[in-house]
Amino acid sequence: MTDAQETAAASSLRTTGGAPPDDGGSTASGAPTPLLEPREGIPPVIVDETTLAEVIAAFAAGSGPVAVDAERASGYRYGQRAYLVQLRREGAGSALIDPVACPDLSALGEALSDVEWVLHAATQDLPCLREIGMVPTRLFDTELAGRLAGFPRVGLGAMVEGVLGFVLEKGHSAVDWSTRPLPEPWLRYAALDVELLVDLRDALEKELDRQGKLEWAHQEFDAIASAPPPEPRKDPWRRTSGMHKVRRRRQLGVVRELWQTRDKIAQRRDVSPGKVLSDAAIVEAALALPVNVQALAALTGFGHRTGRRQLEQWQAAVDRAKALSESQLPQPGQQVTGPPPPRAWADKDPAAAARLSAARSAVSALAEELNMPQENLIAPDSVRRVCWEPPAVDQEAVAGALVAYGARAWQVEQVAPVLVAALSEKDA
């Protein structure tokens, strides 16, 4: 039993409306205990400013970290906005807030500005929370903590079960959270997602401390909290699924026109772009370059369910691409900064390819020794950049390069020596 599990066994977690089980999260048979109801029941959804003000006051007066989660409507609505925000804090209980009815939660964010926020997979929720005015200054990411601690499965359900001995129902994770009113089973699921988040945080903190990784985790959490919003993706149409089949510039132009047309329609209708037109249909039209609406209608993805008016708008996009001059057509591939794809290294620079192979082996061995995924030990792109254009092969130069590429201090301390050894061996 790990320290994390011992912590769980000593905790006073509650299940369905009663006292905690004797072993702190498992039944007499040792099986995990289903968590069926929030401790204080399902809280009412906050939909007005008066009740929101009461919640803000209660959470500001609470103690300890605050568990935070958000539900989006990915696959149903355009964008990644939050459609429900869940919180839990000692002394305040749990709260469910409707950010459609209460779109400005900056006062709540400010009330909790000095509090540590506990999130699971923080980078997924922070963008939609930022949109409604909720930005943490300190956080604890239970998913990332699980990765650093070497847990094989780091989904919230798996972590709660493996560390705390409780089973969370996950049947509503992919539902349309823009639905109003939200069904009671969905609200129960949402409240339970933050029910044990602080308990999980406490157990993982002890486990990370036992492994000597707690300071590493704090550096990672600080980096997430202080990171600026990501820049808008350049040429997002290039991420259309199936793009590897599209090679000619004219066909690329069709993909771009269809993608941009679809995006405008999806944004106007507030639906997921995939519900307007599939990526497969876009690629199909780009490869076929249909000459008219009839030819377009014969393609996969533009079948009998597509109305004449819709077909005409898609054909118009194809025609616009076909009318572009050569200079207006997109270039194949994106402009890439940094080294080329590793598969091309052997031809372009065999010495660099040898360095990369040695470095990857060294990093893999270190990650296994530290019991964590390689990508959490050091960003693979940082290793590639060091190997493609290596600095002077000494500790200070390699460490400086890693810092320039965004590595945290603990990563530099662990990785720089093995990279120096690997690069020195290949140079020799």
C-alpha positions in Angstrom: 0.0 0.0 0.0 1.4 3.4 -0.9 1.3 6.4 1.4 -1.5 7.8 -0.8 -3.6 4.8 -0.2 -2.8 4.8 3.5 -3.9 8.4 3.6 -7.2 7.4 1.9 -7.6 4.6 4.5 -7.3 7.1 7.3 -9.6 9.7 5.8 -13.3 10.3 6.7 -14.8 10.2 3.3 -18.5 9.5 3.1 -20.6 7.4 0.7 -24.3 7.4 0.1 -25.7 9.5 3.0 -24.0 7.6 5.8 -20.8 7.2 7.8 -17.5 6.3 6.1 -16.8 2.7 5.6 -14.5 1.1 8.1 -11.6 0.9 5.7 -12.0 4.4 4.3 -13.2 3.6 0.8 -13.6 -0.1 0.3 -16.3 -2.6 1.1 -15.7 -5.6 3.4 -14.7 -7.7 0.4 -12.0 -5.1 -0.5 -13.9 -3.9 -3.6 -14.1 -0.2 -4.3 -17.1 1.6 -2.9 -19.5 3.2 -5.4 -19.9 6.9 -4.6 -23.6 7.5 -5.4 -24.5 10.9 -3.8 -22.7 14.1 -2.8 -22.3 14.5 0.9 -24.8 17.3 1.3 -27.0 16.1 -1.7 -27.1 17.8 -5.1 -26.8 21.5 -4.7 -29.2 23.8 -6.6 -27.8 25.3 -9.8 -27.0 29.0 -9.4 -28.7 31.0 -12.1 -29.1 34.5 -10.7 -26.8 37.2 -9.3 -28.3 37.3 -5.9 -27.6 33.6 -5.2 -24.3 33.9 -6.9 -23.3 36.6 -4.4 -24.2 34.3 -1.5 -22.0 31.5 -3.0 -19.1 33.9 -3.5 -19.3 35.0 0.1 -19.5 31.4 1.4 -16.5 30.2 -0.7 -14.5 33.3 0.3 -15.1 32.4 4.0 -14.3 28.7 3.5 -10.9 27.1 4.3 -8.3 25.2 2.5 -8.0 24.5 -1.3 -11.0 24.8 -3.6 -11.9 22.0 -6.0 -12.9 23.4 -9.4 -14.3 21.7 -12.5 -16.1 22.8 -15.7 -18.3 21.0 -18.2 -18.2 21.9 -21.9 -20.3 20.8 -24.8 -17.6 19.5 -27.1 -19.0 17.8 -30.2 -22.3 19.7 -29.8 -21.6 23.4 -29.7 -19.1 25.7 -31.4 -16.0 26.5 -29.3 -15.1 25.3 -25.9 -17.1 27.5 -23.5 -18.1 26.3 -20.1 -21.8 25.3 -19.6 -21.4 24.3 -15.9 -18.9 25.2 -13.2 -18.6 23.0 -10.1 -16.8 24.0 -6.9 -16.2 22.5 -3.5 -14.4 23.9 -0.5 -14.3 23.1 3.2 -16.8 25.2 5.1 -18.7 26.1 1.9 -19.8 22.7 0.6 -20.4 22.3 -3.1 -21.8 24.7 -5.7 -23.0 24.3 -9.3 -23.0 27.5 -11.3 -24.6 28.0 -14.7 -22.2 30.3 -16.6 -24.9 30.9 -19.3 -27.2 32.5 -16.8 -24.2 34.0 -14.9 -21.6 34.7 -17.6 -19.3 36.9 -15.5 -17.7 35.0 -12.6 -14.8 37.4 -12.2 -16.0 38.3 -8.7 -15.8 34.6 -7.7 -12.4 34.4 -9.3 -11.2 37.4 -7.3 -12.7 36.0 -4.1 -10.6 32.9 -4.6 -7.5 34.6 -6.0 -5.3 33.7 -3.0 -6.6 30.1 -2.7 -5.1 27.0 -4.2 -7.4 25.6 -6.9 -7.5 21.9 -7.3 -8.3 20.8 -10.9 -8.0 17.5 -12.8 -6.2 18.0 -16.2 -6.1 21.8 -15.5 -5.0 22.8 -19.1 -8.3 21.5 -20.4 -10.5 23.6 -18.2 -8.4 26.8 -17.7 -9.2 28.3 -21.1 -13.0 28.1 -20.6 -12.7 29.3 -17.0 -10.6 32.2 -18.2 -13.4 33.3 -20.6 -15.7 33.7 -17.6 -13.2 35.5 -15.4 -11.9 32.7 -13.3 -8.1 32.6 -13.3 -6.1 30.9 -10.5 -2.8 32.1 -9.2 -2.0 28.8 -7.5 -3.2 25.4 -8.5 -2.8 21.6 -7.9 -3.4 19.4 -10.9 -4.4 15.9 -9.8 -3.9 14.4 -13.2 -0.4 15.8 -13.6 0.4 14.8 -10.0 -0.6 11.2 -10.9 1.7 11.3 -13.9 4.6 12.5 -11.9 3.9 9.9 -9.2 4.0 7.1 -11.8 0.3 6.0 -11.7 -0.5 3.9 -14.8 -4.0 5.4 -15.3 -4.6 9.1 -14.5 -8.2 9.7 -15.4 -10.2 11.1 -12.5 -12.2 7.9 -12.1 -9.2 5.7 -12.1 -7.3 8.0 -9.7 -10.2 8.2 -7.2 -10.6 4.4 -7.3 -7.0 3.5 -7.1 -6.0 6.1 -4.5 -9.1 6.6 -2.4 -11.1 3.4 -3.0 -14.2 4.9 -4.4 -15.9 4.4 -7.8 -17.2 7.5 -9.6 -19.9 7.1 -12.2 -18.6 8.4 -15.6 -21.7 7.8 -17.7 -22.3 11.5 -18.5 -18.9 12.8 -19.4 -19.7 13.2 -23.1 -23.3 14.5 -22.9 -24.5 17.9 -24.3 -24.0 20.2 -21.3 -25.6 23.1 -23.1 -29.0 21.3 -22.5 -31.4 23.3 -20.3 -32.6 22.4 -17.8 -29.8 20.0 -16.9 -31.2 16.6 -15.9 -30.7 15.6 -12.2 -28.5 12.6 -13.0 -26.1 14.9 -14.9 -26.0 17.3 -11.9 -25.3 14.5 -9.5 -22.4 13.4 -11.8 -21.1 17.0 -11.9 -21.2 17.4 -8.2 -19.5 14.1 -7.6 -16.6 15.2 -9.8 -15.5 17.7 -7.2 -16.6 15.7 -4.2 -13.3 14.0 -3.6 -10.9 16.2 -5.5 -9.4 17.9 -2.4 -9.1 14.5 -0.7 -7.3 13.2 -3.8 -5.0 16.2 -3.8 -4.0 15.6 -0.2 -3.3 11.9 -0.8 -1.2 12.7 -3.9 0.7 15.4 -2.1 1.8 12.8 0.5 2.7 10.3 -2.3 4.8 12.9 -4.2 6.5 14.0 -1.0 7.3 10.3 -0.2 8.9 9.9 -3.7 10.8 13.2 -3.4 8.9 14.8 -6.3 6.7 17.3 -4.5 8.9 20.3 -5.4 8.9 19.1 -9.0 5.1 19.1 -9.0 5.0 22.6 -7.5 7.2 23.8 -10.3 4.9 22.2 -12.9 1.8 23.7 -11.3 3.4 27.1 -11.1 4.3 26.9 -14.8 0.6 26.1 -15.7 -0.8 28.9 -13.5 1.6 31.5 -14.9 1.4 30.5 -18.6 -0.2 33.1 -20.9 -3.2 32.1 -23.0 -2.1 30.1 -26.1 -1.7 32.0 -29.3 -4.4 31.3 -31.9 -3.4 28.4 -34.1 -2.0 29.4 -37.5 -3.9 27.8 -40.4 -6.2 25.6 -38.3 -7.7 24.2 -41.5 -4.5 22.2 -41.9 -5.6 20.0 -39.0 -8.5 18.6 -41.0 -8.5 14.8 -40.4 -7.3 13.0 -43.5 -5.1 15.9 -44.8 -2.3 13.4 -45.5 -4.2 12.3 -48.6 -4.3 15.9 -50.0 -1.1 16.7 -51.9 -1.8 19.2 -54.7 -2.0 22.9 -54.0 -5.4 23.3 -55.7 -6.8 20.5 -53.5 -5.3 22.2 -50.4 -7.1 25.4 -51.5 -10.4 23.5 -51.6 -9.8 22.1 -48.1 -9.1 25.7 -46.9 -12.2 27.2 -48.5 -14.6 24.4 -47.3 -13.1 24.5 -43.8 -13.5 28.3 -43.5 -17.0 28.2 -44.9 -18.0 25.4 -42.5 -16.4 27.3 -39.6 -18.4 30.5 -40.3 -21.7 28.4 -40.5 -20.9 26.5 -37.3 -20.1 29.7 -35.4 -23.3 31.4 -36.6 -25.4 28.4 -35.7 -23.4 27.7 -32.5 -22.9 24.0 -33.3 -19.9 21.8 -33.6 -18.3 22.1 -37.0 -18.4 18.4 -37.5 -22.2 18.6 -37.3 -22.2 21.0 -40.3 -19.8 19.0 -42.5 -17.5 16.2 -41.7 -13.7 16.3 -42.2 -14.0 13.2 -44.4 -16.4 15.1 -46.7 -14.1 18.0 -47.0 -11.2 15.8 -48.0 -13.4 13.9 -50.4 -14.4 17.1 -52.2 -10.8 18.3 -52.3 -9.6 15.1 -53.9 -12.4 14.9 -56.4 -12.6 18.7 -57.4 -16.3 18.3 -58.5 -17.3 20.4 -61.5 -20.9 21.1 -60.3 -23.5 20.4 -57.7 -24.5 17.1 -59.2 -20.9 15.8 -59.1 -20.6 17.1 -55.5 -23.8 15.3 -54.4 -22.4 12.0 -55.6 -19.5 12.2 -53.2 -19.4 10.5 -49.7 -20.6 13.0 -47.1 -22.8 15.0 -49.5 -25.7 12.5 -49.8 -29.4 12.7 -50.1 -29.8 14.4 -46.7 -27.9 17.4 -47.9 -30.3 20.0 -49.3 -29.9 21.8 -52.6 -29.0 25.1 -50.9 -26.4 23.5 -48.8 -24.9 21.7 -51.8 -24.7 25.0 -53.6 -22.8 26.7 -50.8 -20.3 23.9 -50.6 -19.9 23.9 -54.4 -19.4 27.7 -54.3 -16.5 27.1 -51.9 -15.0 24.6 -54.2 -15.4 26.9 -57.2 -13.7 29.8 -55.3 -10.7 27.6 -54.6 -10.6 26.5 -58.3 -10.6 30.1 -59.4 -7.6 31.1 -57.2 -4.4 32.1 -59.0 -1.3 30.0 -58.3 0.1 32.7 -56.0 -3.0 32.6 -53.9 -3.0 28.8 -53.3 -1.6 27.5 -50.0 1.8 25.9 -49.9 2.0 22.2 -49.1 2.9 21.7 -45.5 3.1 24.2 -42.7 6.2 26.4 -42.2 8.0 24.6 -39.4 10.2 26.4 -37.0 13.0 24.3 -35.5 14.3 20.9 -36.6 12.6 18.8 -39.4 10.6 15.7 -38.5 12.9 13.1 -37.0 12.1 10.6 -39.8 14.1 12.9 -42.2 17.1 13.2 -40.0 19.0 10.2 -41.2 19.0 11.6 -44.7 19.5 15.3 -43.8 22.1 14.9 -41.0 23.1 11.4 -40.0 25.2 12.7 -37.1 22.1 14.5 -35.7 20.1 11.4 -36.1 22.7 9.4 -34.1 22.6 12.1 -31.4 18.8 11.9 -31.2 18.8 8.2 -30.9 21.3 8.2 -28.1 19.5 11.1 -26.3 16.1 9.4 -26.6 17.5 6.2 -25.1 19.1 8.1 -22.2 15.9 10.1 -21.5 13.8 6.9 -21.7 16.0 5.1 -19.2 15.9 8.1 -16.8 12.1 8.3 -17.1 11.8 4.6 -16.3 14.1 5.0 -13.3 12.0 8.0 -12.1 8.8 6.1 -12.8 7.1 8.8 -14.9 6.2 9.3 -18.6 9.0 10.6 -20.8 7.0 13.6 -21.9 6.5 14.7 -18.3 10.2 14.4 -17.6 11.1 16.6 -20.6 9.3 17.9 -23.7 10.3 15.7 -26.7 10.7 18.9 -28.8 13.3 20.2 -26.4 15.4 17.1 -26.8 15.0 17.3 -30.6 16.2 20.9 -30.7 19.2 20.2 -28.5 20.2 17.3 -30.7 19.6 19.1 -34.0 21.7 22.1 -33.2 23.7 21.0 -30.1 25.2 23.7 -27.9 28.7 23.2 -26.5 28.6 19.8 -25.0 28.9 20.7 -21.3 26.5 20.9 -18.4 26.1 24.7 -18.5 25.4 25.0 -22.2 22.9 22.1 -22.4 21.2 23.4 -19.2 20.9 26.9 -20.7 19.5 25.5 -23.9 16.8 23.5 -22.0 15.8 26.6 -20.0 15.5 28.5 -23.3 13.1 25.9 -24.6 10.9 26.2 -21.5 12.2 23.4 -19.2 11.6 23.8 -15.5 14.5 23.8 -13.0 13.9 20.3 -11.8 13.8 19.0 -15.4 17.1 20.7 -16.2 18.7 19.2 -13.1 17.6 15.7 -14.0 17.9 15.7 -17.8 20.9 17.9 -18.6 23.5 15.4 -17.2 22.1 12.5 -19.2 21.9 14.6 -22.4 25.5 15.7 -21.9 26.6 12.1 -21.5 24.7 11.0 -24.6 25.9 13.8 -26.8 29.5 13.4 -25.6 29.4 9.7 -26.4 28.2 10.4 -30.0 30.6 13.3 -30.5 33.5 11.0 -29.4 
